[in-house]
Amino acid sequence: MSKSLLGTYFQFLRSPDLNALPIPLQNQTAIRPILGLYSVHLLIVLIVLIVLSVIGQVPNAGDSNNILDAIADMPVWYLPVMAVLVAPLQEECIFRLPLRPFAASLALSISLIVLIAFSWFAVLPSPLLLVLATALASLNLYLWARGSKVARLQPIYNHYPRVIFYGIALLFGAVHITNYDTQVWPFLPILVMPQIIVGLLLGFVRLRYGFGWSFLLHAFHNGCLLLPVVLVQLFGSKQLQTLITESAGLENLSLTDEVIMSAVSLYMLGGLLLCGVIAWRVIREWTTRKAQS
């Protein structure tokens, strides 16, 4: 009897295989299991957030969110492009490509880290940074054309797959602490727990179905979270936009703003219900096959 979707995923988490080739799937065949696992993870994230809020709320976490502070100064088009295209592609290249010991994958990941670090800390002037980026791009194209593995790293990937897989997921979650001001950094495990959980799923999807699917899932995840903000930016009044970015109460809104917030509420409620139905089916399949085995 073939394993259920959750059974396959749990088996992978117990013993990650970093060498198995991705399963070639057609679009419709791949979307169903990916969305099934995503629905389960989204509910897990929601439960984690509820539990953490009951145990103890992080002080001023909402007011310390750098993303919320930056939204007010961004053009409407900028946030979707960065969150749905640039950030997922960049983060998948950095955190998911190294899950396989290919020279081109590792080189691209390291190159992006170097360029981001140099840009962040302004280590080099712009002309030298452009020269460095060009040199790294040329190196990556050369290694990509060769397509070879790094033989010296293969034994490490064979002997420490759990350390590599879970270590990368933890790093993926940890870097999201930069979304917050330093005053709440002591609460790192609480703040980035949702990103760690999603990082495990993205790592599994990248290894089992391919890099393209992990990127699409990452973009889909960010897009779902971002859609309410975009709706408010496009159609909401300045008052509503200010209230959202400052995490304030929503009193004394105009009729248009109330309609927008109602649409956002229906979107969120409908999304949670849909995820609940899909997750219930995935969990039911897992429990049924587990009982039959």
PyMOL commands that set and color helices and strands:
alter all, ss='L'
color gray80, all
select helices_A, chain A and resi 5-14+27-55+66-71+78-95+97-99+103-121+126-146+154-159+161-179+182-191+193-209+211-235+238-245+255-292
alter helices_A, ss='H'
color red, helices_A
deselect
rebuild
show_as cartoon
